Amino acid sequence: MKFYEEKIDSKRVFEGKMISVRVDRVRLPDGRESTREVVDHPGAVVIVPVLGGKILFVEQYRYPIEQVLLELPAGKLDPGESPEECAKRELEEETGYRAKKLSYLGKIFTTPGFTTEVIHIFAAEDLEKTSQNTDPDEFIEVKEVPIEEALSLLKNAEIEDSKTICALTRFFFAKGVIR
């Protein structure tokens, strides 16, 4: 490939609970060398849960940006877990609903300039109520938003979370709501 960069060596500079950071030395397509700082991430899922004529969102505080965001339920993959298994688990943990129908809507690379994170997008339909079981450090409020209002929030740039924007866009295209 004419744009391929060959890894010469790699040094792990941080190992955290969810991410790790490495600095790679690479050979560029023209033969010169450069460095790349890479955040390794295990991957994640985002789910568009449809309950009747509504979409279930979660509202939560995001510490890095010091802001409460309206988002779709989401979460990171556990070791050895498939994206579908993760979507089922995260949906039930965060919203207290289980999906009888789960559809894969594709994947996105969040910020491929510096991270390996990939997020798999699912639509969840035919939901049945169970019970919410968030992580001990998660404080989430579930919001039922009518589909038309969710579309309006998307159109008017009132949703700022990128995974939610992408997932809603894929969902609305798949349903023929937008073209």
N, C-alpha and C positions, 0 to 999 in steps of 0.2 A: 504494500500500500504506500502511496506516495507521501502520506502524512504521518506514517507510523513513527512512534518514538520508542526506542529500545531501552529497557531498563538496564543500567550498568550495575548499580548497587542500591541498597535500601537500608535505612536506619530507622528503627522505631524510636520515637522521641517521647511518646506519651501513651499510656495504656489505662483507659478508664473503664467504668462500669458499662457504658453503652457504646463508646467510640474509642478508637485509637488513632494516633497521628504518626505518620511516617514521612521522612524526607527521602525522595528517590533522586538519584543521579541518572540522567537519561542522555542518550545520543539522539540528536535531532535529525530530521530527514536530510539536512545538508552536511551532516558529519560533525557539527559542533556539539558541545555538551552543555547541559543546563540542569537545573534542579526543579523538582515538582514537590510541593507540600500536599499530602493527601490525607484526608480524614476517612478512615475506614469505618463503615457502618454496616450492621448486619442485614439491613433492609427492613421494610415496613409494609403495612397495608393501610388503605383508607376505604371506608365503606359508606355507600349511599343507602341508608335504610329507609324503605318506603312503607309507611303504615297508613293504609287507606289513601286518602288524598293529601297526605302530609309526608314530610321528610324529617327524620329525627336528627337533630344537631346536638352537639355538646358545647357548653360554654365553660371555659376554664381560663385561669390566669396563666400567662406564659412569662416566666421569670426573666429570660434574656431580653425581652422587649418591654417588660413591665406594663403589660396590657392584658385585659380580658378579651379573648377572641371567640367568635362564633365559628365552630369548626364541625366537620363531620367526624364521627368516631374513627379512631385510627390507633395504630400501635406498632411496635417493632416486633420482628420475628424472633422467636426463641431459637436456640441452637437445635437443628434438626427438624424444625417445624416448617411445614409447607405454607405458602401464602394463603391457601384456602383454610387450613386449620387455624392459622393466625386470625384471619378475618372472622371466623365463627367465634373464636375465643374473645377477641377484642370487642365485637359487637355485644356479646352478652355481658362482659365485664363492665363496659362503659354505659350501656343503655338499659340493660335488664331485659333485652329481647333476644330471641333465637330465630334465625331465618330458616324457613323450610325450602326456600329457593335462593341460591347464591349464583350470580352471573359474573364472569370475569370480563372487565372492560379494558384491560390492557395495563401498561405500566408507564411510569414516568421516571426520569432521572432528575432529582431535585436540583442539584447544582453541580453538573459534571466537570466544572472547572477545578473543583477541589475535593469532591467527596464521591465515594463509591455508592452512596445511598440510592436505592431504587425503591419506589413505592408502587405496589400492586393495587389496582383499583377494582372494587367489587360493588355490585348492586345487590342489596338484600331485600327480598320481598316475601310475602306471606309470613309475616312475623307473628310469633307467639310470645306472650309475656312470661318472663321468668323473674329473676331478681338481679339487680345491679350489684356488682362485686368489684369495685375499683381497687387499685393498689393503695396501700396505706398512705402514700404521699400524693395521691390524686384527689382533687376536689373538683367534681364535675356536676353540672346541672344539665339535665336533658331538656331540650326545647323541641316541641312539635311545631314545625313551620309548614303551613300550606304550600303545596307545590308551586302555585302561581306566585306566592310571596318569595319563595326561594329563588325562582327565576328572576324576579324583580331585583332581589338583593344582588344576584350575580350580574345582571345587566347594568345596574347602577353603581357597580364597583364598591358595594358596601361590605362585601366579604373580602378580607385581606389575606387570609391564609391560603398559600399557594396550592397545597394539596387539595383543599376543599374546592378551590376554583377549578382546578383540573378535573377532579372527580365529577363535579356537577356538570361541567361542560361535556365530558364524555357521556355521562348519563343522559343528559338532555338530547345530545346528538343521537344516541342509541334508541331513544324513545321517539325520535322524530319531532321533538318539541322545538328544536332549533336546527337550522340547516346551514 
